[in-house]
Amino acid sequence: MHQSTILVPALQSQWLMMHVIWANEAWGSYWNWDPKETWAFITWTIFAIYLHSRTNPNWKGTKSAFVASIGFLIIWICYFGINLLGIGLHSYGSFTLPI
């Protein structure tokens, strides 16, 4: 694997390929309730609700489409909103705004 020199020091390790084991080594825990991790968890939860709602005959159609729309909105918040803020442990993935 090609080693990049622009990575922050916490990412320059042999554990990069195993992100779960690496997170434990770098920060001392698997989950830190970082804003990016929290919104990713919310996204997974919403889409789990969506998949379960599709199996319920009373929730097919408009109701499940509404849940999917909320999930799509949350993906946008997770990807753009949190990256534009540039806070937390995952701030190395934030966007830089040109001045």
N, C-alpha and C positions, 0 to 999 in steps of 0.2 A: 504494500500500500504506500502511495506517495505521501510523504510527510509535508504538510503545509507549514510555513513559518508564520502565517498570519493568525493562527489559532491562539486563543488566550492560554496562559500557562496551565490552567486546570484541564484543558482539553488535550494538551500535548502529553499523552500517556499511552501505554500499550493497552489500556482498558477501553479505549474509544470504541472498539468494535462491539463490546458488550456494555451497552449504555447503562443497564440496570445495575451489573456488578460494580462499573466505573463510578456511577453516582454515589454508591456506598463508599467507595474508596476516596473520592474527591471531597465529599461534603459530610460524610459520616452517617448518611441515612439514604434510604431509597426514595423517600417522599418528603418534601420540605414545605408544602403548601405555598409554593412559589406561584405568582399570578398566572404564569403560562401553564403550569401543571394543574392548577385549580380549574382554569377555563377548559383545558383539555379533558379533565374529569367531567365537567359539566356537559361538554359536547358528547362524550361517550354515554353519559347517563341519558341525555335527551334522545339519542339515537337508539339506545336500548329500549326506552319507553316506546319509541316509534315502531320498532320491530315487534314488540309485544302487542302494541295496539293493532297491528295488521292481522294478528291471529284472532282478535276478538271481532265477531260479526257486527256488533253494535258500534265499533269504532272504525270500520272501513269507510273509505271515501273521504268526505270533507274533514272529519275530525283527525284522521291520521295524516292527511295532507297538511293540516295546520301544525301538527307536531313536527313534521318534516321541515316545514318553513321556519319554525322556531329554531330547529337544529341548524339549518343553513345560516340563519342570522348569527347564531352563536359561533359558528365556524369563522365568520367574518370578524366577529369581535375577538376571537382567540388569535387569529392570524394577523389582522391589521391593527386592531385596537391595542392589544398588549405589546406588539412589536413597536408601534409608534411611541408608546410610553417609555419603553426602554428600561423597565424596572425589574428587579428580581435577579435570581440566579441565571435565568436564561436571557439576560439582556445582551449577550454576545450575538444573538440572532436578531437584534433590533435594526430597524431601518435608520439610515442617516438622512436627514433632511438637508437638501442643498440650500445654501443661504444666498 
